[in-house]
């Protein structure tokens, strides 16, 4: 029985609680033995508390130490601050005619953080984007290579999208993360071919411009040249901003707060757009008549204050091409055009002035008492200096200062410039000094970029640049505006305006006023006198009389029948490497109370009286006739 019981007991699967209790009482200390199960529970409990401790530490770190950071990240997932672009300022001509408009368009952009956060479907999104925009996937990937994938700043994919196309695109991108349409505007330039060298153009900001302008955005428009560049700060305005709530796709759901933008300031110019167009059209006619394949330029200035009334460059270009993101094909055509339509001849073209420079020599000779105005010099058509001879254009006989200017006597100005016989002459240093007084050899400070300063050579310049000594022949050459003398049409016009007003050299100014969007004047651009009183008024009157005689009996005689009296001077300038000559004419009117001074150059046009004088005649006839009748000359 015992064995049977023992076997049976061994086969028991569990021990009853009473047995465990009785067994434990056999210990000497009569204490209960700790079960194995309780030991395991204690170990598990310790591990649990250790894990809980570390979780609490981590939670504290995330909440306290990194709480602000993750709060911002979380906030960005549903709330964004986006700029509201300010309308760009408008540009008006002298007569308040609007010559620049803003045209609303849309841009398709990505928000990089939203677009790239779901890497698994990136290829799918790029494929969809390619179909929507008709841009090849390879091009899209190239566009996105350098994008900061954690940025919330919009990155441009496709621009200048019209309203109808934008509506179609808006439906297709609703479920594509990180894609959205932004409102923007591009410029529309009125009479663009006439005004492009003045207004310039604005376009999409490039990488270099973006790095140089910390307050700009990657989708911004910025002035590239002309007034759009020179007055970028005023035209741009002040951007507003709004806080918006977004959904999981980064799409705008609601506006949380908003600060309105302030429109850019408007520019009112001194430019008379009707005069600008008239001059351009007359240049087109004369160049077609002459069958010359060269350019031309005209600058018109108000002698009373330095206001630039016209700044014409021929040929020109359509600046709307650039505002609309010009194609490579169109851009290459402009770059490769032999007539250089992108080159602003009016302020950057440097030409020998020819005989238009002779009034500088005459005024300087009077001021330095080299001659009196009535001193007669015999023009035999040639003078000899050693073994060298210097020619006039023909023998003119006895000439004084007035006749020398009106008949353009080279011999007279060789003599008073370089010296001959008993007349000492000015010499190169004095010629340079007075040329500088009249604004030559220096930029004028016009409110456009890209102006060139021309060149008035001297002994040092020739030694440094040509490694040659200065000869008397060099002085003779610059005395008639030849040799190495270079001037711009702007400098010639401003110098003639100085002669016209009796000796005040003004800084030429294109912009007259800056006003806000409500028409309130922000700034009146006051006339700025660079220099005055460097020629006595009485001496300047003799120069004026010489120019007046040119219209009465000289090469400008075709202007004798204008509605007002005018004074002028032709110039025929040789230039390097060409048998042709540049045709110049300078003129101001009315003679007794000047309102306009002009410099006209037709490149390779031949004689000044055949190419440039006809332009002056047509323009001034219109300006003091038809334009005045309709109030267009103001």
Protein Blocks (a to p, Z undefined) as FASTA:
>chain_A
ZZmmmmmmmmpcbdcfklmmmmmmmpmnlpacddfklmmmmmmmmmmmmmmmmmmmmmmm
mmmmmmmmmmmmmmmmmpccddddddddddddfkopafbdcdddddddddfklmmmmmml
mmmmmmmmmmmnopafklmmmmmmmpcfkbcbdcdfbghiafklmmmmmmmmmmgghiac
ddddddddehklmmmmmnopaddddfklmmmmmkbcfkbccdfbhjllmmmmmmnopadd
ddddddfkopafbdfbdcddddddddddfbdfklmmmmmmmmmmmmmmnopacddddddd
dfknopafbdcddddddfklmmnopafklmmmmmmpmnlmmbcfklmcccdekjmlmmmm
mmmmmmnomacfklccddehiacehjbccddfbdebjadfklmmmnopaklmmmmmnoga
jbnbjojmlmmmmmmmnopaiaehiabehiaebjaddfklmmmmnopacdfklmmmmmno
pajbccdfklmmmmmmmmmnopaacdddfblbdcdfkopafbdcddddfbghkbcfklmm
mmmmmmmmmmmmmmmlmmmmgmbdcdddddddddehiabdcddddddddfklcfbdcddd
dehklpaklmmmmmmmmmmmmmmmmmmmnopmZZ
